[in-house]
Amino acid sequence: MKALRAAVLGIALVALASPEVLRYAAERRLASANAAFDQVLTDPARVTSVLGMLEAITEAAVSVAPVLPGDSRAWVLAGSSQLVARNAERALGCYREALASGERAEIHLNYGRAAALSGRMSVAEAAFLRALWISPALLRAVPPGFAERAAAEVARVEA
């Protein structure tokens, strides 16, 4: 009887701890992908294939996103990797997923960058405006040509 109780208790503990173990593994994988992305940005000469590394970073981020529900970091990393790789459509999809997890000015800013890359200027303008509405400090990060109009529109709406 004691052995059966111990087995049931052990199974219950494993079942309760399992989501945290998966989350911890996802956090570690996301940290590794972030480190790889940092290396691509800061020292691309040390990366054998920049595009291959960006694709691997994207796949790692997308694979951990379901284990981190409500957390936009994985989708933002995937979108940023695709943006650097100049894959605008894929970046837009990742940023849409990130925005579904919660609204942040930085996500709107990068969504605007991806939209501009894809040639959707009105979508880009709207995204930059939303980013500035949430965080006016991002004005310096908005690309030239968009920044002045977006700042003027924020000022007009606030007035």
Residue pairs with C-beta under 8 A, 6 or more apart in sequence:
22 67
23 67
23 68
25 67
26 64
26 67
26 68
26 74
27 64
27 68
29 60
29 63
29 64
30 60
30 61
30 64
30 68
30 73
30 74
30 77
32 60
33 57
33 60
33 61
33 64
33 77
34 77
36 53
36 56
36 57
36 60
37 54
37 57
37 77
37 80
37 81
39 46
39 47
39 53
40 47
40 50
40 53
40 54
40 57
40 84
41 84
44 50
47 53
51 85
54 81
54 82
54 84
54 85
55 81
55 85
57 77
57 78
57 81
58 77
58 78
58 81
58 82
58 85
58 90
58 94
61 74
61 75
61 77
61 78
61 81
61 94
62 74
62 75
62 78
62 94
64 74
65 71
65 74
65 75
65 78
65 97
68 74
69 101
70 101
70 102
71 101
72 98
72 99
72 101
72 102
72 104
72 107
75 94
75 95
75 97
75 98
75 101
76 94
76 95
76 98
76 106
76 107
76 110
78 94
79 91
79 92
79 93
79 94
79 95
79 98
79 107
79 110
79 111
79 114
80 91
80 110
82 88
82 90
82 91
82 94
82 114
83 91
83 110
83 113
83 114
83 117
86 117
88 114
88 115
88 117
88 118
89 118
91 110
91 114
91 117
92 111
92 114
92 115
92 118
95 107
95 110
95 111
95 114
96 111
98 104
98 107
99 107
99 108
99 111
103 134
104 134
105 130
105 131
105 132
105 134
105 135
105 138
106 131
106 135
106 138
108 127
108 128
108 130
108 131
108 134
109 127
109 128
109 131
109 138
109 141
109 142
111 127
112 123
112 124
112 125
112 126
112 127
112 128
112 131
112 142
112 143
112 146
113 124
113 143
115 121
115 123
115 124
115 127
116 124
116 143
116 146
124 146
125 146
125 149
125 150
128 142
128 143
128 146
128 147
128 150
129 150
129 153
129 154
131 138
131 142
131 150
132 138
132 139
132 142
132 150
132 151
132 154
133 154
133 157
136 151
136 154
139 147
139 150
139 151
140 147
142 150
142 151
